[in-house]
Amino acid sequence: MLRRAWDNLEEALLCLLLSVMVLITFVTVVTRYLFNIPLSYIDQLVPNLFVWVTFLGSSAAVKRHAHLGLSALYDAMPARLQRGVDVAVLLVTSGFFAVTAWYGVRVVLLQMENKMMASLGYPSWMIGLAVPAGAALFVIRSLEAWRRHRRGLPAPPREPAQGI
């Protein structure tokens, strides 16, 4: 059960946060246009939650092997070269996110000194924490993918390309 919760962590949080964002947006639009009561202070929460969605989404993407890429080039490569490219991408992106997590922690510590956000009255570090938490989760998911690769286990199926 714990393993299942870990495997679905990002998706569960993303569903929750996106639902809250939609609900907030709906309520603020209804109150503004039907009742002429603007709730702009609550509306400012949506872009702050979007920071969390962005970083959790990057972690979910690396877990599902669904990150953006040049699939036409990648698909034309032999399988052995694809595995090498996968490892190189994981190493480079994990390095970037590890540095991002490190500096994100430093920023959060600075934000903890400045107790409240002026507009909403909740601690600014609650939003800033999305950067190191999401970046660290990305690195963990990358390490899981690396372990899968080293054991010769297949990567999760790539998400089909969406678009035009």
C-alpha positions as CSV (number, residue, x, y, z in Angstrom):
1,M,0.0,0.0,0.0
2,L,2.9,2.3,0.8
3,R,4.5,1.5,-2.5
4,R,1.3,2.3,-4.3
5,A,1.0,5.7,-2.5
6,W,4.6,6.5,-3.5
7,D,4.1,5.5,-7.1
8,N,1.0,7.7,-7.4
9,L,2.3,10.6,-5.3
10,E,2.7,13.2,-8.0
11,E,-0.5,12.4,-9.8
12,A,-2.6,12.6,-6.6
13,L,-1.1,15.9,-5.6
14,L,-1.5,17.2,-9.2
15,C,-5.2,16.2,-9.2
16,L,-5.8,17.9,-5.9
17,L,-3.9,21.1,-6.8
18,L,-5.5,21.4,-10.3
19,S,-9.0,20.8,-8.8
20,V,-8.4,23.6,-6.2
21,M,-7.1,25.9,-8.9
22,V,-10.2,25.3,-11.0
23,L,-12.5,25.7,-8.0
24,I,-10.8,29.0,-7.0
25,T,-11.0,30.4,-10.5
26,F,-14.7,29.4,-10.9
27,V,-15.6,30.9,-7.5
28,T,-13.8,34.2,-8.2
29,V,-15.4,34.5,-11.6
30,V,-18.9,33.8,-10.3
31,T,-18.5,36.2,-7.3
32,R,-17.0,38.9,-9.5
33,Y,-19.5,38.8,-12.4
34,L,-22.7,37.6,-10.7
35,F,-22.5,39.2,-7.3
36,N,-20.1,42.1,-8.1
37,I,-17.8,41.0,-5.2
38,P,-14.2,40.7,-6.4
39,L,-12.2,38.1,-4.4
40,S,-8.9,39.2,-5.9
41,Y,-6.9,38.2,-2.8
42,I,-8.0,34.5,-3.3
43,D,-7.5,34.7,-7.0
44,Q,-3.8,35.4,-6.4
45,L,-3.5,31.9,-4.9
46,V,-3.9,30.3,-8.4
47,P,-0.5,31.4,-9.8
48,N,1.2,30.4,-6.5
49,L,-0.3,26.9,-6.8
50,F,0.8,26.8,-10.4
51,V,4.4,26.8,-9.1
52,W,3.7,23.5,-7.3
53,V,1.9,22.1,-10.3
54,T,4.9,22.9,-12.5
55,F,7.5,21.1,-10.3
56,L,5.3,18.2,-9.5
57,G,4.5,17.8,-13.2
58,S,8.2,17.7,-14.1
59,S,8.7,14.9,-11.6
60,A,5.6,13.0,-13.0
61,A,6.9,13.4,-16.5
62,V,10.4,11.9,-15.7
63,K,8.7,9.1,-13.9
64,R,6.5,8.2,-16.9
65,H,9.2,8.9,-19.4
66,A,6.9,11.6,-20.9
67,H,9.2,14.6,-21.0
68,L,9.5,16.7,-24.1
69,G,11.9,15.5,-26.7
70,L,12.6,15.3,-30.4
71,S,10.8,12.0,-30.8
72,A,11.4,11.9,-34.6
73,L,15.2,11.9,-34.0
74,Y,14.9,9.6,-30.9
75,D,12.7,7.1,-32.6
76,A,15.1,6.8,-35.6
77,M,18.0,5.8,-33.3
78,P,18.9,2.2,-32.7
79,A,17.7,0.9,-29.3
80,R,21.2,0.8,-27.8
81,L,21.7,4.5,-28.7
82,Q,18.3,5.4,-27.3
83,R,19.3,3.8,-24.0
84,G,22.5,5.9,-24.0
85,V,20.6,9.1,-24.8
86,D,18.1,8.3,-22.0
87,V,21.0,8.0,-19.5
88,A,22.6,11.2,-20.7
89,V,19.4,13.1,-20.5
90,L,18.7,11.7,-17.0
91,L,22.2,12.7,-15.8
92,V,22.0,16.2,-17.2
93,T,18.5,16.9,-16.0
94,S,19.1,15.4,-12.6
95,G,22.2,17.5,-12.2
96,F,20.3,20.6,-13.1
97,F,17.4,19.7,-10.7
98,A,19.9,18.8,-7.9
99,V,21.4,22.3,-8.2
100,T,17.9,23.8,-8.4
101,A,17.0,21.9,-5.2
102,W,20.1,23.2,-3.4
103,Y,19.5,26.8,-4.3
104,G,15.8,26.4,-3.7
105,V,16.5,25.4,-0.1
106,R,18.6,28.5,0.4
107,V,15.8,30.7,-1.0
108,V,13.2,29.0,1.3
109,L,15.4,29.7,4.3
110,L,15.5,33.3,3.3
111,Q,11.8,33.3,2.8
112,M,11.3,31.9,6.3
113,E,12.8,35.1,7.7
114,N,10.2,37.2,5.9
115,K,7.2,35.6,7.6
116,M,4.2,36.5,5.5
117,M,3.2,37.4,1.9
118,A,1.8,40.9,1.8
119,S,-1.1,40.0,-0.4
120,L,-2.5,36.8,1.1
121,G,-1.2,36.6,4.7
122,Y,0.3,33.1,4.5
123,P,4.1,32.3,4.7
124,S,5.8,32.8,1.3
125,W,8.0,29.8,2.0
126,M,5.0,27.6,1.5
127,I,5.1,28.5,-2.2
128,G,8.9,28.6,-2.4
129,L,9.1,25.1,-1.0
130,A,7.7,23.9,-4.3
131,V,11.1,24.5,-6.0
132,P,13.4,22.3,-3.7
133,A,10.6,19.7,-3.0
134,G,9.7,19.3,-6.7
135,A,13.4,19.4,-7.8
136,A,14.4,16.8,-5.2
137,L,11.4,14.6,-6.2
138,F,12.6,14.9,-9.8
139,V,16.1,13.7,-8.9
140,I,14.6,10.8,-6.9
141,R,12.5,9.7,-9.9
142,S,15.5,10.1,-12.2
143,L,17.5,7.8,-9.9
144,E,14.6,5.3,-10.0
145,A,14.7,5.4,-13.8
146,W,18.5,5.0,-13.7
147,R,18.1,1.9,-11.5
148,R,15.5,0.5,-13.9
149,H,17.9,1.0,-16.8
150,R,20.8,-0.6,-14.9
151,R,18.7,-3.7,-14.1
152,G,17.7,-4.0,-17.7
153,L,14.0,-3.4,-16.9
154,P,12.0,-1.7,-19.6
155,A,11.2,2.0,-19.2
156,P,7.5,2.8,-18.7
157,P,5.8,3.2,-22.1
158,R,6.3,6.7,-23.6
159,E,3.3,8.8,-23.7
160,P,2.0,9.3,-27.2
161,A,2.6,12.7,-28.7
162,Q,-0.2,15.1,-28.3
163,G,-0.8,18.0,-30.6
164,I,-1.4,18.9,-34.1
